[in-house]
Amino acid sequence: MKNLGIIVLFVFLLLGCEKEQEKEDILETGDILIRIENTSKFTYKDIKVKLDEEREYENLSSGETSAYRPFSRAYRYAYVELKINGKRYVLQPIDYFGEEELKEGKYTYQITADNSSNEYGRLDLTFKED
């Protein structure tokens, strides 16, 4: 009877590992995976990235990096909206004319913020291929 309990436990552990692997595989096979890195001294809240789709990211303290989010199409820069100390700031691209679409892979948008209070001039994005 003791051996049966061990076998059942082993099967549950194995199935749990497979479920986690499935989650990772979904991310690994997604077209384009983008994460956000906070390279400023501020905390970012309510982070949104908009390309063809909109994705929300978790709040990030200074120096933190988010989880990857999948996109079907992306570029080296994007529309980014976030809040610092309750105030909304936006990084607004004009267009993507002449830009090549990113290929399948993992990428990081490193977002920094200066001390300006300008809603559309405070943020800056640096693109990084992971």
N, C-alpha and C positions, 0 to 999 in steps of 0.2 A: 504494500500500500504506500509505503514511503517512496519507493521508486516511481510510482505513478504520479505522485505529487511533484517530484523533481522533473519528470518528463513534461507534465502540464505547464509547469513554470518555465521550462526551457522553450516550449512552443510559443507561449505568450511573449517571451523576450524576443524570440526570433521574429515573430510577426510584428512586434513593435519596431524592431530595427528595419524591417522591410518598409513599413509605412514611412519612417523618417527618410529612408533612401529614396522612396517615391517622391517625397516633397523636394528633396535636393535635385532629383532628376528633372522634375518639372522646371525648376529654375535653371538647371544646367542646359536644358534643351530649348529654353525660351529664346526668341529671336535676339533681342538686345536687352541686356540687363544693366540698369543704371542705379548707382547709389550716390548719396550726398555725403560729402565730408565738410564739416564745419571747421574752416581754417581761420576763424575770427576769434576774438576774445569774448564774444557775446553768445547767449543761448538763443537758438532758433526754435520757434514754435509754429505750429500750423503750416508746415512746409508742403507746398504743392509744386509739382513740375508738370507743365502742359506742353505736349507735342500734338500728335493726332489724338492721343488719349491724355487723360489727367490722372496723375498718381499722387497719393498723399504719402508723406513720410513721417516717421516718429519724430518727436522733439529731440533736438541735438544740443548738448552742451558744447562748449569750446573744446575742439580737438576730437570730438566723436565722429564716427562714421555710421551711416544708416545701413540697413539691410538693402539688398538689391531689389529693384522692382522691374518687372518686364514691360517692354514697349515693342510694338510691331515696327515702328519707324522712329528714328532719332538722328540727331545731328550733334556736332561738337559743342553746341550751345542750345539753350532752351529758355522758354518762359519759366521763371522761378518766382514764386511768391512765398513770403514767410513773414513772421512777426518777431520783432525784437522789442522787449519791454512793452508789449501790447500794441505797438505801432506797426502797421503793414508796410512792407518794402517789396519792390518788384524789380526784377531784371527782365526787360521787355525787348526781345529781338524785333527788328523791323521786318525781316523776311529771311528766307533760307535760299534765296536766289544764288546760284553758283556753288552752293554747298553740296558735298556728296553725302548721301545717307551713310550712316554707320553700318558696318557689317555685323553679323552675329558675333556676340562677344560680351565681355564685361567691361564697364566703363565707370569712371567716377567724375562727378561734377564737384570740384572743390570750390566752395562758396566762401568768400571773405566779405567782410563789411567794414567800411571805414567809419569815422566818427560823424559823418554828415547826417543831417536830418532830412535830406532830400529823398523822397519816396522812390524816385526812379534813378537815382545816381549813387546810392550808397553801396549796392551790391556789385560784386565782380565775380565772374566764373572762370576757373581754369579747368580745362579738359585734361583728363588722364586716362590712358588706356591701361587696363589692368591685365 
